[in-house]
Amino acid sequence: MATGSRKKLEGNGMWESSRMMLPEHKVALNAWDIERQKRQRIHLDEQEWEDVSRSVQESMQRREPIKLKMFHEFEDLEVNGIVDRVDQLQGRFMVDGEWFLIKDIEGASLEH
């Protein structure tokens, strides 16, 4: 036997060349990767909610454009426009004809 050659069953030879992943492991790995990429919801304190509320109110009353930073699990989401209505009972507000949840607001600024 020549030096430098290895038998297939020596050491870890049989498994070294086998790079196989079970389908269940691949699914679990993909699910873990998706979960790892999720953003965490920002919780605003009382002062921040007052600032957001004031900005939303001013946009609605003065018909001024507003920029709202919104929560989304996987991306940075921003709503730009004029607040048309606020529905406190259902916890939502309307910007340019589209409804959004109040609880998803993470920040607001008026675009003067």
Residue pairs with C-beta under 8 A, 6 or more apart in sequence:
6 13
7 13
8 14
21 29
37 74
38 73
38 74
39 71
39 72
39 73
39 74
39 75
41 71
41 106
42 71
42 106
44 52
44 105
44 106
44 107
48 107
51 108
52 105
52 107
52 108
55 66
55 108
55 109
55 110
56 66
56 68
56 83
56 86
56 93
56 108
58 64
58 66
58 110
59 65
59 66
59 82
59 83
59 110
60 82
60 83
60 84
60 85
60 86
63 82
64 82
64 110
64 111
64 112
65 80
65 81
65 82
65 110
65 111
66 80
66 81
66 82
66 83
66 95
66 108
66 109
66 110
66 111
67 78
67 79
67 80
67 108
67 109
67 110
67 111
68 78
68 79
68 80
68 95
68 100
68 105
68 107
68 108
69 76
69 77
69 78
69 105
69 106
69 107
69 108
70 77
70 78
70 79
70 100
70 104
70 105
70 106
71 77
71 104
71 105
71 106
72 104
79 95
79 100
80 95
80 111
81 95
81 96
82 95
82 96
83 93
83 94
83 95
84 94
84 95
84 96
84 97
85 93
85 94
86 92
86 93
86 94
86 102
87 93
87 94
87 99
91 101
91 102
91 103
92 99
92 100
92 101
92 102
93 99
93 100
93 102
94 100
